[in-house]
Amino acid sequence: MSGPIIAITMGDPAGVGPEIIVKSLAHADLFARCRPLVIGDAGRLRQAVAIVGGDLSICVVDTPAQARFSPGTIEVIEVGHVPTDLPFGHVAAEGGAAAYRYIERAAALAVAGDVDAICTAPLNKEALHAAGYKFPGHTEMLAHLTGTPEVSMMLVAPKLRVIHVTTHIGLIDAIARIDVGLVTRTIERAHATLIKAGLATPRIGVCAINPHAGENGLFGHGEEAEKIVPAVQALQARGWSVEGPLPADTLFFRAARGDFDVVVAMYHDQGHGPIKVMGIENGVNVTVGLPVIRTSVDHGTAFDIAGTGTADERSMLEALRQAIDLAHQRA
């Protein structure tokens, strides 16, 4: 087998992570494009195989170098042990602790260069916090584990890319946190990512904060003029194709039509909503600014269907494809 080694973290073992991993790695053609290695729990993966059906075997390895990456076999670096009686579909500190350990090991492997990228199955924030890990999510956790002071969340769908200035904070706090420097750095990370992806002149559309981009001061308290316009003008002075602040309701339509290569969203729901409307099964979360490559499914642990075998693996397959492409670009 050839291709980049992708460390796939199992996420919260009480969620759909084990099932979507098993379903994804049942696609034998995936092994022609990458070398997948799960970081998780072998027993839980065997349970998932029994739930979804099929004849995949689970093999425990200690290091990536021991793996053979053969279709029909899921190789896993086992990190701790999940209680066999941990129920699917319920918040539990044990699940949150396990999800953290998987990410911790994957990050260490990636920083050491033993794997080429990380692809994450979903974790549950309530379970993570119950285990004592007070992170808002994967993005902030990976920044902490890799010693990265600031990163951005980019969501990718077939016709739309969105990068976020702020993510997992309340709307009032987000508006307070947004400033010229943060907007500038977020656009810079988007620009660099798209350059690496092969776009010579990325076209970047920047959302306003207020409806109608503030309507010349009629809405809001001048946030656009204070927090966004100076950043856009400074980057335009570099010769970059940056336009904004633009009303979000029309900007996303224009971007999906092909007018822009990426949209800069100011807060979580402003960017997440349009991506998920376009098809949650096709969305991928990419953490931009890390020293390692990380992609993720763009959905949660789906506790309501966990353990039923009905979870859709398409977002995981797309996240793996993005990880493979990014690893090739970096190489």
C-alpha positions as a Markdown table, in Angstrom:
| # | Residue | x | y | z |
|---|---|---|---|---|
| 1 | Met | 0.0 | 0.0 | 0.0 |
| 2 | Ser | 1.1 | 3.6 | -0.6 |
| 3 | Gly | -0.1 | 7.1 | 0.0 |
| 4 | Pro | -0.1 | 9.2 | 3.2 |
| 5 | Ile | -0.7 | 7.7 | 6.6 |
| 6 | Ile | -3.9 | 9.1 | 8.0 |
| 7 | Ala | -4.5 | 8.8 | 11.7 |
| 8 | Ile | -8.3 | 8.5 | 12.2 |
| 9 | Thr | -9.3 | 9.3 | 15.8 |
| 10 | Met | -12.4 | 7.4 | 16.9 |
| 11 | Gly | -14.1 | 10.3 | 18.7 |
| 12 | Asp | -16.5 | 9.7 | 21.5 |
| 13 | Pro | -16.9 | 5.9 | 21.7 |
| 14 | Ala | -20.6 | 6.3 | 22.6 |
| 15 | Gly | -21.3 | 8.2 | 19.4 |
| 16 | Val | -21.4 | 7.2 | 15.7 |
| 17 | Gly | -17.6 | 7.5 | 15.3 |
| 18 | Pro | -16.8 | 3.8 | 15.5 |
| 19 | Glu | -19.6 | 3.0 | 13.0 |
| 20 | Ile | -18.7 | 5.6 | 10.4 |
| 21 | Ile | -15.0 | 4.6 | 10.6 |
| 22 | Val | -15.9 | 0.9 | 10.1 |
| 23 | Lys | -18.2 | 1.8 | 7.2 |
| 24 | Ser | -15.6 | 4.0 | 5.6 |
| 25 | Leu | -12.7 | 1.5 | 5.9 |
| 26 | Ala | -15.0 | -1.1 | 4.3 |
| 27 | His | -14.4 | 0.8 | 1.0 |
| 28 | Ala | -11.4 | -1.2 | -0.3 |
| 29 | Asp | -10.5 | 1.5 | -2.9 |
| 30 | Leu | -9.6 | 3.9 | 0.0 |
| 31 | Phe | -6.5 | 1.8 | 0.7 |
| 32 | Ala | -5.2 | 2.6 | -2.8 |
| 33 | Arg | -5.1 | 6.3 | -1.9 |
| 34 | Cys | -3.9 | 6.3 | 1.7 |
| 35 | Arg | -2.8 | 4.2 | 4.6 |
| 36 | Pro | -5.5 | 4.5 | 7.3 |
| 37 | Leu | -4.7 | 3.9 | 10.9 |
| 38 | Val | -7.3 | 4.2 | 13.7 |
| 39 | Ile | -6.5 | 5.7 | 17.0 |
| 40 | Gly | -9.1 | 4.3 | 19.4 |
| 41 | Asp | -10.3 | 1.2 | 21.0 |
| 42 | Ala | -10.2 | -2.3 | 19.3 |
| 43 | Gly | -13.2 | -3.7 | 21.3 |
| 44 | Arg | -15.4 | -0.8 | 20.4 |
| 45 | Leu | -14.5 | -1.2 | 16.7 |
| 46 | Arg | -15.4 | -4.9 | 16.9 |
| 47 | Gln | -18.7 | -3.9 | 18.3 |
| 48 | Ala | -19.2 | -1.5 | 15.4 |
| 49 | Val | -18.4 | -4.2 | 12.9 |
| 50 | Ala | -21.0 | -6.4 | 14.5 |
| 51 | Ile | -23.5 | -3.6 | 14.4 |
| 52 | Val | -23.0 | -2.5 | 10.7 |
| 53 | Gly | -22.3 | -6.0 | 9.4 |
| 54 | Gly | -19.4 | -7.2 | 7.2 |
| 55 | Asp | -16.4 | -9.3 | 7.7 |
| 56 | Leu | -13.7 | -6.7 | 8.6 |
| 57 | Ser | -11.1 | -7.8 | 11.1 |
| 58 | Ile | -9.5 | -5.6 | 13.7 |
| 59 | Cys | -5.8 | -5.7 | 14.3 |
| 60 | Val | -4.0 | -3.9 | 17.2 |
| 61 | Val | -0.6 | -2.4 | 16.5 |
| 62 | Asp | 1.7 | -0.3 | 18.7 |
| 63 | Thr | 3.1 | 2.0 | 16.1 |
| 64 | Pro | 2.4 | 3.1 | 12.5 |
| 65 | Ala | 5.5 | 1.3 | 11.4 |
| 66 | Gln | 3.9 | -2.1 | 12.4 |
| 67 | Ala | 0.8 | -1.5 | 10.3 |
| 68 | Arg | 0.4 | -3.4 | 7.0 |
| 69 | Phe | -2.6 | -1.3 | 5.7 |
| 70 | Ser | -4.4 | -4.2 | 3.9 |
| 71 | Pro | -8.0 | -3.9 | 2.7 |
| 72 | Gly | -10.3 | -6.0 | 4.9 |
| 73 | Thr | -8.3 | -5.2 | 8.0 |
| 74 | Ile | -8.7 | -2.2 | 10.3 |
| 75 | Glu | -5.5 | -1.5 | 12.2 |
| 76 | Val | -5.8 | 0.4 | 15.4 |
| 77 | Ile | -3.4 | 1.9 | 17.9 |
| 78 | Glu | -5.2 | 1.2 | 21.1 |
| 79 | Val | -5.2 | 4.0 | 23.7 |
| 80 | Gly | -6.7 | 2.9 | 27.0 |
| 81 | His | -9.7 | 0.7 | 27.1 |
| 82 | Val | -13.4 | 1.7 | 26.9 |
| 83 | Pro | -15.6 | -0.2 | 29.3 |
| 84 | Thr | -17.4 | -3.0 | 27.4 |
| 85 | Asp | -20.7 | -1.9 | 29.0 |
| 86 | Leu | -20.4 | 1.7 | 28.0 |
| 87 | Pro | -23.8 | 2.4 | 26.3 |
| 88 | Phe | -24.1 | 4.0 | 22.9 |
| 89 | Gly | -26.0 | 7.2 | 22.8 |
| 90 | His | -25.3 | 8.6 | 26.3 |
| 91 | Val | -23.1 | 11.3 | 27.6 |
| 92 | Ala | -20.4 | 9.8 | 29.9 |
| 93 | Ala | -17.1 | 11.1 | 31.3 |
| 94 | Glu | -15.5 | 7.9 | 30.1 |
| 95 | Gly | -16.3 | 8.7 | 26.6 |
| 96 | Gly | -15.0 | 12.2 | 26.8 |
| 97 | Ala | -11.8 | 11.1 | 28.4 |
| 98 | Ala | -11.3 | 8.5 | 25.7 |
| 99 | Ala | -11.9 | 11.0 | 22.9 |
| 100 | Tyr | -9.3 | 13.3 | 24.4 |
| 101 | Arg | -6.7 | 10.5 | 24.7 |
| 102 | Tyr | -7.2 | 9.6 | 21.0 |
| 103 | Ile | -6.6 | 13.2 | 19.9 |
| 104 | Glu | -3.6 | 13.5 | 22.2 |
| 105 | Arg | -1.9 | 10.4 | 20.7 |
| 106 | Ala | -2.8 | 11.4 | 17.1 |
| 107 | Ala | -1.4 | 14.9 | 17.6 |
| 108 | Ala | 1.9 | 13.5 | 19.1 |
| 109 | Leu | 2.2 | 11.1 | 16.1 |
| 110 | Ala | 1.6 | 13.9 | 13.6 |
| 111 | Val | 4.0 | 16.4 | 15.3 |
| 112 | Ala | 6.7 | 13.6 | 15.3 |
| 113 | Gly | 6.1 | 13.0 | 11.6 |
| 114 | Asp | 4.9 | 9.4 | 12.1 |
| 115 | Val | 1.6 | 10.1 | 10.4 |
| 116 | Asp | 0.9 | 12.6 | 7.6 |
| 117 | Ala | -2.5 | 13.8 | 8.7 |
| 118 | Ile | -5.3 | 13.5 | 11.3 |
| 119 | Cys | -8.9 | 12.9 | 10.4 |
| 120 | Thr | -11.3 | 13.1 | 13.4 |
| 121 | Ala | -14.6 | 11.4 | 14.1 |
| 122 | Pro | -16.9 | 13.5 | 16.3 |
| 123 | Leu | -16.6 | 14.1 | 20.1 |
| 124 | Asn | -19.2 | 15.3 | 22.5 |
| 125 | Lys | -18.4 | 18.5 | 24.3 |
| 126 | Glu | -20.5 | 17.7 | 27.3 |
| 127 | Ala | -18.7 | 14.4 | 27.8 |
| 128 | Leu | -15.3 | 16.1 | 27.2 |
| 129 | His | -16.1 | 18.6 | 29.9 |
| 130 | Ala | -17.4 | 15.9 | 32.3 |
| 131 | Ala | -14.0 | 14.3 | 32.0 |
| 132 | Gly | -12.3 | 17.5 | 33.0 |
| 133 | Tyr | -11.1 | 18.7 | 29.6 |
| 134 | Lys | -12.5 | 22.2 | 29.3 |
| 135 | Phe | -12.1 | 22.7 | 25.5 |
| 136 | Pro | -14.9 | 24.0 | 23.2 |
| 137 | Gly | -14.0 | 21.4 | 20.7 |
| 138 | His | -11.3 | 19.7 | 18.5 |
| 139 | Thr | -10.0 | 22.9 | 17.0 |
| 140 | Glu | -9.0 | 24.5 | 20.3 |
| 141 | Met | -7.8 | 21.2 | 21.7 |
| 142 | Leu | -5.4 | 20.6 | 18.8 |
| 143 | Ala | -4.1 | 24.2 | 19.0 |
| 144 | His | -3.3 | 23.5 | 22.7 |
| 145 | Leu | -1.7 | 20.1 | 22.0 |
| 146 | Thr | 0.5 | 21.5 | 19.2 |
| 147 | Gly | 1.4 | 24.7 | 21.0 |
| 148 | Thr | -0.3 | 26.8 | 18.3 |
| 149 | Pro | -1.5 | 30.2 | 19.6 |
| 150 | Glu | -4.2 | 30.8 | 17.0 |
| 151 | Val | -6.0 | 28.7 | 14.4 |
| 152 | Ser | -9.1 | 29.0 | 12.2 |
| 153 | Met | -11.9 | 26.7 | 11.4 |
| 154 | Met | -12.5 | 26.2 | 7.7 |
| 155 | Leu | -15.6 | 24.3 | 6.4 |
| 156 | Val | -15.5 | 22.9 | 3.0 |
| 157 | Ala | -18.4 | 21.8 | 0.8 |
| 158 | Pro | -18.5 | 20.9 | -2.9 |
| 159 | Lys | -19.5 | 24.5 | -3.9 |
| 160 | Leu | -18.5 | 26.6 | -0.9 |
| 161 | Arg | -15.6 | 27.2 | 1.5 |
| 162 | Val | -16.0 | 29.2 | 4.7 |
| 163 | Ile | -13.4 | 30.3 | 7.2 |
| 164 | His | -14.5 | 31.6 | 10.6 |
| 165 | Val | -13.1 | 34.6 | 12.5 |
| 166 | Thr | -14.7 | 33.3 | 15.7 |
| 167 | Thr | -16.3 | 29.9 | 16.4 |
| 168 | His | -17.3 | 28.4 | 19.7 |
| 169 | Ile | -18.3 | 31.5 | 21.7 |
| 170 | Gly | -21.6 | 33.3 | 22.2 |
| 171 | Leu | -22.7 | 35.9 | 19.7 |
| 172 | Ile | -22.2 | 38.9 | 22.0 |
| 173 | Asp | -18.7 | 37.6 | 23.0 |
| 174 | Ala | -17.9 | 37.0 | 19.3 |
| 175 | Ile | -18.7 | 40.6 | 18.4 |
| 176 | Ala | -16.6 | 41.8 | 21.2 |
| 177 | Arg | -13.6 | 39.6 | 20.2 |
| 178 | Ile | -13.6 | 40.5 | 16.6 |
| 179 | Asp | -11.0 | 43.2 | 15.8 |
| 180 | Val | -8.9 | 44.3 | 12.9 |
| 181 | Gly | -6.0 | 42.1 | 13.8 |
| 182 | Leu | -8.1 | 38.9 | 14.1 |
| 183 | Val | -9.9 | 39.6 | 10.9 |
| 184 | Thr | -6.6 | 40.2 | 9.1 |
| 185 | Arg | -5.0 | 37.1 | 10.4 |
| 186 | Thr | -8.0 | 35.0 | 9.5 |
| 187 | Ile | -8.0 | 36.2 | 5.9 |
| 188 | Glu | -4.2 | 35.6 | 5.8 |
| 189 | Arg | -4.7 | 32.0 | 6.8 |
| 190 | Ala | -7.4 | 31.5 | 4.2 |
| 191 | His | -5.2 | 33.1 | 1.5 |
| 192 | Ala | -2.3 | 30.9 | 2.4 |
| 193 | Thr | -4.4 | 27.7 | 2.5 |
| 194 | Leu | -5.9 | 28.4 | -1.0 |
| 195 | Ile | -2.5 | 29.2 | -2.4 |
| 196 | Lys | -1.2 | 25.8 | -1.2 |
| 197 | Ala | -4.3 | 24.3 | -2.8 |
| 198 | Gly | -3.2 | 25.6 | -6.2 |
| 199 | Leu | -5.2 | 28.8 | -6.5 |
| 200 | Ala | -2.8 | 31.5 | -7.7 |
| 201 | Thr | -5.1 | 34.4 | -6.9 |
| 202 | Pro | -7.8 | 33.4 | -4.3 |
| 203 | Arg | -11.0 | 35.5 | -4.4 |
| 204 | Ile | -12.0 | 36.2 | -0.8 |
| 205 | Gly | -15.4 | 37.6 | 0.2 |
| 206 | Val | -15.7 | 39.0 | 3.7 |
| 207 | Cys | -19.0 | 38.9 | 5.6 |
| 208 | Ala | -20.3 | 41.9 | 7.5 |
| 209 | Ile | -21.4 | 41.5 | 11.1 |
| 210 | Asn | -24.7 | 43.4 | 10.8 |
| 211 | Pro | -27.6 | 43.0 | 8.4 |
| 212 | His | -27.1 | 44.8 | 5.1 |
| 213 | Ala | -23.4 | 45.4 | 6.1 |
| 214 | Gly | -24.7 | 48.0 | 8.6 |
| 215 | Glu | -26.5 | 50.0 | 5.9 |
| 216 | Asn | -24.1 | 53.0 | 6.3 |
| 217 | Gly | -24.6 | 53.1 | 10.1 |
| 218 | Leu | -28.3 | 52.4 | 10.3 |
| 219 | Phe | -27.8 | 48.9 | 11.9 |
| 220 | Gly | -25.3 | 48.1 | 14.6 |
| 221 | His | -22.7 | 50.4 | 16.2 |
| 222 | Gly | -20.2 | 50.9 | 13.4 |
| 223 | Glu | -18.7 | 47.5 | 13.7 |
| 224 | Glu | -18.0 | 47.1 | 10.0 |
| 225 | Ala | -16.1 | 50.4 | 9.7 |
| 226 | Glu | -14.2 | 49.8 | 13.0 |
| 227 | Lys | -13.4 | 46.1 | 12.8 |
| 228 | Ile | -13.5 | 44.9 | 9.2 |
| 229 | Val | -12.9 | 47.7 | 6.7 |
| 230 | Pro | -9.3 | 48.5 | 7.8 |
| 231 | Ala | -8.3 | 44.8 | 7.5 |
| 232 | Val | -9.9 | 44.5 | 4.0 |
| 233 | Gln | -8.2 | 47.7 | 2.8 |
| 234 | Ala | -4.8 | 46.7 | 4.1 |
| 235 | Leu | -5.0 | 43.3 | 2.3 |
| 236 | Gln | -6.2 | 44.9 | -0.9 |
| 237 | Ala | -3.1 | 47.2 | -0.7 |
| 238 | Arg | -1.1 | 44.0 | -1.0 |
| 239 | Gly | -2.8 | 43.3 | -4.3 |
| 240 | Trp | -5.0 | 40.5 | -2.9 |
| 241 | Ser | -8.5 | 39.9 | -4.2 |
| 242 | Val | -10.5 | 40.7 | -1.1 |
| 243 | Glu | -14.0 | 42.2 | -1.1 |
| 244 | Gly | -16.1 | 43.3 | 1.8 |
| 245 | Pro | -17.6 | 43.7 | 4.3 |
| 246 | Leu | -20.6 | 42.3 | 2.3 |
| 247 | Pro | -24.1 | 41.4 | 3.5 |
| 248 | Ala | -23.9 | 37.7 | 4.4 |
| 249 | Asp | -27.3 | 36.9 | 2.9 |
| 250 | Thr | -26.1 | 37.7 | -0.7 |
| 251 | Leu | -22.4 | 36.8 | -0.2 |
| 252 | Phe | -23.1 | 33.1 | 0.4 |
| 253 | Phe | -25.3 | 33.0 | -2.7 |
| 254 | Arg | -22.6 | 34.6 | -4.8 |
| 255 | Ala | -19.9 | 32.3 | -3.4 |
| 256 | Ala | -21.9 | 29.2 | -4.2 |
| 257 | Arg | -22.4 | 30.6 | -7.7 |
| 258 | Gly | -18.6 | 30.8 | -8.1 |
| 259 | Asp | -17.8 | 34.5 | -7.5 |
| 260 | Phe | -15.5 | 33.7 | -4.5 |
| 261 | Asp | -13.2 | 30.9 | -3.5 |
| 262 | Val | -13.8 | 31.4 | 0.2 |
| 263 | Val | -16.1 | 33.3 | 2.5 |
| 264 | Val | -14.9 | 34.8 | 5.7 |
| 265 | Ala | -17.6 | 34.4 | 8.3 |
| 266 | Met | -17.6 | 36.5 | 11.5 |
| 267 | Tyr | -19.2 | 34.0 | 13.9 |
| 268 | His | -20.1 | 30.4 | 14.2 |
| 269 | Asp | -23.7 | 30.2 | 12.9 |
| 270 | Gln | -23.1 | 32.7 | 10.1 |
| 271 | Gly | -20.7 | 30.3 | 8.5 |
| 272 | His | -22.1 | 26.9 | 9.6 |
| 273 | Gly | -25.6 | 27.4 | 8.5 |
| 274 | Pro | -25.0 | 27.8 | 4.7 |
| 275 | Ile | -22.6 | 24.9 | 4.7 |
| 276 | Lys | -25.0 | 22.5 | 6.4 |
| 277 | Val | -27.9 | 23.6 | 4.2 |
| 278 | Met | -25.8 | 22.5 | 1.2 |
| 279 | Gly | -25.6 | 19.0 | 2.6 |
| 280 | Ile | -24.2 | 18.0 | 6.0 |
| 281 | Glu | -23.0 | 14.7 | 4.6 |
| 282 | Asn | -20.7 | 16.5 | 2.2 |
| 283 | Gly | -19.2 | 19.0 | 4.6 |
| 284 | Val | -15.6 | 18.8 | 6.0 |
| 285 | Asn | -14.0 | 20.7 | 8.8 |
| 286 | Val | -10.4 | 21.7 | 8.2 |
| 287 | Thr | -8.3 | 23.3 | 11.0 |
| 288 | Val | -6.2 | 26.0 | 9.4 |
| 289 | Gly | -3.0 | 27.3 | 11.0 |
| 290 | Leu | -1.8 | 24.1 | 12.7 |
| 291 | Pro | 1.6 | 22.6 | 12.1 |
| 292 | Val | -0.2 | 19.4 | 11.3 |
| 293 | Ile | -3.0 | 18.5 | 8.9 |
| 294 | Arg | -6.4 | 18.0 | 10.5 |
| 295 | Thr | -9.7 | 17.4 | 8.8 |
| 296 | Ser | -13.0 | 16.2 | 10.4 |
| 297 | Val | -16.5 | 15.2 | 9.6 |
| 298 | Asp | -18.9 | 18.2 | 9.8 |
| 299 | His | -21.4 | 16.6 | 12.1 |
| 300 | Gly | -21.7 | 15.6 | 15.8 |
| 301 | Thr | -21.8 | 12.4 | 17.7 |
| 302 | Ala | -25.5 | 11.8 | 16.7 |
| 303 | Phe | -26.3 | 10.0 | 20.0 |
| 304 | Asp | -29.9 | 9.6 | 18.8 |
| 305 | Ile | -28.8 | 7.0 | 16.2 |
| 306 | Ala | -25.5 | 5.8 | 17.7 |
| 307 | Gly | -25.3 | 2.0 | 17.9 |
| 308 | Thr | -28.0 | 1.5 | 15.3 |
| 309 | Gly | -25.8 | 1.0 | 12.3 |
| 310 | Thr | -27.6 | 3.7 | 10.3 |
| 311 | Ala | -25.0 | 6.5 | 10.5 |
| 312 | Asp | -23.9 | 7.9 | 7.1 |
| 313 | Glu | -20.2 | 7.6 | 6.4 |
| 314 | Arg | -20.1 | 10.1 | 3.5 |
| 315 | Ser | -18.8 | 13.0 | 5.5 |
| 316 | Met | -16.0 | 10.8 | 6.9 |
| 317 | Leu | -15.1 | 9.6 | 3.4 |
| 318 | Glu | -15.0 | 13.3 | 2.2 |
| 319 | Ala | -12.9 | 14.2 | 5.3 |
| 320 | Leu | -10.4 | 11.4 | 4.4 |
| 321 | Arg | -10.3 | 12.6 | 0.8 |
| 322 | Gln | -9.5 | 16.2 | 2.0 |
| 323 | Ala | -6.8 | 14.9 | 4.3 |
| 324 | Ile | -5.2 | 12.9 | 1.5 |
| 325 | Asp | -5.2 | 15.9 | -0.8 |
| 326 | Leu | -3.7 | 18.2 | 1.8 |
| 327 | Ala | -1.0 | 15.7 | 2.7 |
| 328 | His | 0.0 | 15.4 | -1.0 |
| 329 | Gln | 0.0 | 19.2 | -1.3 |
| 330 | Arg | 2.3 | 19.5 | 1.8 |
| 331 | Ala | 4.6 | 16.8 | 0.5 |
